[in-house]
Amino acid sequence: MRGNQNNADLRQTAKNAGVYFWQIADFWGVSEAYMTRLMRRELTAEERSRFLNAVEQLKQEQA
């Protein structure tokens, strides 16, 4: 991973789960571009929780 990326732990969690940003964006009902821009800054606690919940649900659907 490059340098000190914002939300590096969330990025790694999604990667380890085999979940892509476009899938999370689709799950949230937003564009992939919006999701990518959102990840450029540190997410709030609420956003982080929502992100992790989405990853978990998408991971379950893939299983």
DOKELUM-655782 format. One line per field, with one value per atom (N, C-alpha, C, O): x, y, z; residue number from 0. Coordinates in nm, 3 decimals, padded with zeros to 5 digits. Example, Ala and Ser with C-alpha at 12.3 -4.5 7.8 and 13.67 -1.06 7.14 Angstrom:
<rs>
u	(01.319 01.230 01.320 01.424 01.285 01.367 01.290 01.341) $
v	(-00.569 -00.450 -00.330 -00.332 -00.225 -00.106 00.003 00.114) $
w	(00.780 00.780 00.780 00.846 00.708 00.714 00.787 00.804) $
pos	(0 0 0 0 1 1 1 1) $
</rs>
This chain:
<rs>
u	(00.083 00.000 00.088 00.195 00.043 00.122 00.114 00.004 00.227 00.234 00.131 00.093 00.088 -00.013 -00.150 -00.201 -00.208 -00.339 -00.448 -00.446 -00.542 -00.657 -00.735 -00.746 -00.789 -00.874 -00.804 -00.867 -00.674 -00.597 -00.652 -00.655 -00.696 -00.751 -00.880 -00.905 -00.963 -01.088 -01.060 -01.124 -00.966 -00.928 -00.881 -00.918 -00.798 -00.743 -00.853 -00.853 -00.945 -01.056 -01.140 -01.175 -01.172 -01.250 -01.173 -01.229 -01.044 -00.961 -00.955 -00.969 -00.934 -00.927 -01.058 -01.059 -01.170 -01.302 -01.337 -01.437 -01.255 -01.284 -01.398 -01.469 -01.413 -01.520 -01.456 -01.360 -01.511 -01.459 -01.539 -01.655 -01.475 -01.543 -01.670 -01.770 -01.667 -01.786 -01.903 -02.018 -01.874 -01.980 -02.039 -02.160 -01.951 -01.997 -02.078 -02.183 -02.029 -02.100 -02.238 -02.337 -02.247 -02.376 -02.467 -02.586 -02.412 -02.487 -02.543 -02.656 -02.463 -02.504 -02.593 -02.660 -02.594 -02.673 -02.605 -02.671 -02.471 -02.394 -02.301 -02.289 -02.237 -02.147 -02.012 -01.974 -01.940 -01.806 -01.714 -01.627 -01.731 -01.649 -01.669 -01.574 -01.795 -01.824 -01.756 -01.697 -01.764 -01.703 -01.552 -01.493 -01.490 -01.346 -01.309 -01.212 -01.385 -01.359 -01.381 -01.306 -01.484 -01.514 -01.396 -01.365 -01.332 -01.223 -01.094 -00.998 -01.091 -00.971 -00.952 -00.842 -01.059 -01.048 -01.087 -01.156 -01.043 -01.079 -01.230 -01.289 -01.290 -01.433 -01.469 -01.388 -01.590 -01.640 -01.667 -01.667 -01.690 -01.719 -01.844 -01.848 -01.945 -02.069 -02.044 -02.094 -01.965 -01.933 -01.850 -01.871 -01.756 -01.674 -01.759 -01.742 -01.852 -01.940 -02.026 -02.043 -02.078 -02.161 -02.078 -02.127 -01.954 -01.864 -01.839 -01.850 -01.804 -01.774 -01.897 -01.886 -02.014 -02.138 -02.162 -02.203 -02.138 -02.156 -02.059 -02.099 -01.935 -01.835 -01.880 -01.873 -01.925 -01.967 -02.088 -02.090 -02.186 -02.303 -02.268 -02.317 -02.184 -02.144 -02.061 -02.073 -01.977 -01.897 -01.989 -01.965 -02.092 -02.188 -02.261 -02.284 -02.296 -02.367 -02.279 -02.329 -02.148 -02.056 -02.029 -01.991 -02.049 -02.018 -02.118 -02.107) $
v	(-00.118 00.000 00.124 00.125 00.228 00.349 00.436 00.466 00.478 00.577 00.562 00.451 00.675 00.677 00.700 00.812 00.598 00.610 00.621 00.551 00.710 00.720 00.590 00.525 00.553 00.434 00.306 00.214 00.299 00.183 00.053 -00.050 00.059 -00.060 -00.104 -00.223 -00.008 -00.042 -00.098 -00.195 -00.039 -00.088 -00.232 -00.316 -00.260 -00.395 -00.494 -00.608 -00.451 -00.537 -00.577 -00.694 -00.480 -00.509 -00.603 -00.697 -00.577 -00.660 -00.804 -00.899 -00.819 -00.953 -01.029 -01.152 -00.955 -01.017 -01.044 -01.110 -00.994 -01.013 -00.923 -00.957 -00.808 -00.713 -00.590 -00.534 -00.547 -00.431 -00.306 -00.313 -00.189 -00.063 -00.049 00.005 -00.097 -00.083 -00.160 -00.120 -00.271 -00.350 -00.275 -00.274 -00.213 -00.136 -00.016 00.015 00.051 00.166 00.124 00.193 00.011 -00.039 -00.070 -00.039 -00.130 -00.164 -00.038 -00.038 00.070 00.196 00.278 00.371 00.244 00.320 00.448 00.548 00.445 00.561 00.515 00.396 00.611 00.576 00.529 00.561 00.455 00.409 00.529 00.529 00.631 00.752 00.820 00.864 00.826 00.885 00.805 00.862 00.673 00.586 00.609 00.619 00.619 00.641 00.776 00.785 00.879 01.012 01.011 01.074 00.942 00.933 00.872 00.914 00.775 00.704 00.786 00.744 00.902 00.987 01.058 01.103 01.067 01.129 01.025 00.927 01.049 00.957 00.960 01.068 00.844 00.835 00.858 00.834 00.906 00.921 00.781 00.682 00.776 00.647 00.584 00.462 00.665 00.614 00.559 00.453 00.633 00.588 00.460 00.370 00.453 00.333 00.211 00.104 00.230 00.121 00.077 -00.043 00.172 00.143 00.068 -00.027 00.111 00.046 -00.099 -00.189 -00.120 -00.255 -00.346 -00.464 -00.291 -00.369 -00.410 -00.523 -00.318 -00.348 -00.458 -00.550 -00.449 -00.551 -00.687 -00.787 -00.690 -00.816 -00.876 -00.996 -00.794 -00.843 -00.892 -00.996 -00.817 -00.859 -00.987 -01.072 -00.999 -01.121 -01.241 -01.347 -01.224 -01.331 -01.372 -01.491 -01.274 -01.303 -01.381 -01.460 -01.359 -01.427 -01.571 -01.655 -01.599 -01.733 -01.836 -01.954) $
w	(00.000 00.000 00.000 00.061 -00.067 -00.080 00.044 00.092 00.096 00.202 00.313 00.350 00.364 00.470 00.409 00.412 00.354 00.292 00.397 00.498 00.371 00.460 00.456 00.351 00.568 00.580 00.535 00.483 00.556 00.512 00.573 00.507 00.698 00.762 00.694 00.677 00.656 00.587 00.449 00.405 00.380 00.247 00.256 00.174 00.356 00.373 00.412 00.367 00.496 00.537 00.416 00.400 00.331 00.211 00.119 00.064 00.103 00.016 00.068 -00.010 00.197 00.256 00.243 00.233 00.242 00.229 00.083 00.054 -00.010 -00.152 -00.200 -00.294 -00.134 -00.168 -00.230 -00.176 -00.342 -00.415 -00.382 -00.341 -00.400 -00.374 -00.458 -00.410 -00.582 -00.666 -00.607 -00.622 -00.539 -00.476 -00.356 -00.335 -00.278 -00.163 -00.211 -00.155 -00.315 -00.372 -00.419 -00.393 -00.488 -00.535 -00.417 -00.420 -00.314 -00.193 -00.127 -00.079 -00.125 -00.066 -00.158 -00.114 -00.287 -00.383 -00.428 -00.457 -00.432 -00.478 -00.590 -00.617 -00.657 -00.766 -00.711 -00.598 -00.792 -00.755 -00.738 -00.650 -00.821 -00.810 -00.674 -00.611 -00.631 -00.499 -00.389 -00.298 -00.398 -00.296 -00.292 -00.184 -00.407 -00.414 -00.353 -00.278 -00.384 -00.326 -00.175 -00.101 -00.131 00.012 00.089 00.200 00.029 00.096 00.102 00.165 00.037 00.038 00.172 00.202 00.251 00.383 00.488 00.458 00.610 00.718 00.739 00.747 00.746 00.766 00.912 01.002 00.934 01.071 01.128 01.055 01.257 01.322 01.261 01.240 01.232 01.172 01.032 00.996 00.952 00.816 00.819 00.737 00.913 00.926 00.958 00.901 01.051 01.089 00.970 00.946 00.898 00.780 00.675 00.613 00.654 00.559 00.599 00.517 00.726 00.774 00.766 00.734 00.796 00.784 00.639 00.612 00.547 00.405 00.362 00.290 00.404 00.369 00.422 00.351 00.545 00.606 00.532 00.504 00.500 00.430 00.289 00.245 00.219 00.084 00.089 00.001 00.189 00.206 00.228 00.171 00.309 00.335 00.207 00.183 00.125 00.000 -00.097 -00.177 -00.092 -00.182 -00.140 -00.222 -00.012 00.041 -00.008 00.027) $
pos	(0 0 0 0 1 1 1 1 2 2 2 2 3 3 3 3 4 4 4 4 5 5 5 5 6 6 6 6 7 7 7 7 8 8 8 8 9 9 9 9 10 10 10 10 11 11 11 11 12 12 12 12 13 13 13 13 14 14 14 14 15 15 15 15 16 16 16 16 17 17 17 17 18 18 18 18 19 19 19 19 20 20 20 20 21 21 21 21 22 22 22 22 23 23 23 23 24 24 24 24 25 25 25 25 26 26 26 26 27 27 27 27 28 28 28 28 29 29 29 29 30 30 30 30 31 31 31 31 32 32 32 32 33 33 33 33 34 34 34 34 35 35 35 35 36 36 36 36 37 37 37 37 38 38 38 38 39 39 39 39 40 40 40 40 41 41 41 41 42 42 42 42 43 43 43 43 44 44 44 44 45 45 45 45 46 46 46 46 47 47 47 47 48 48 48 48 49 49 49 49 50 50 50 50 51 51 51 51 52 52 52 52 53 53 53 53 54 54 54 54 55 55 55 55 56 56 56 56 57 57 57 57 58 58 58 58 59 59 59 59 60 60 60 60 61 61 61 61 62 62 62 62) $
</rs>
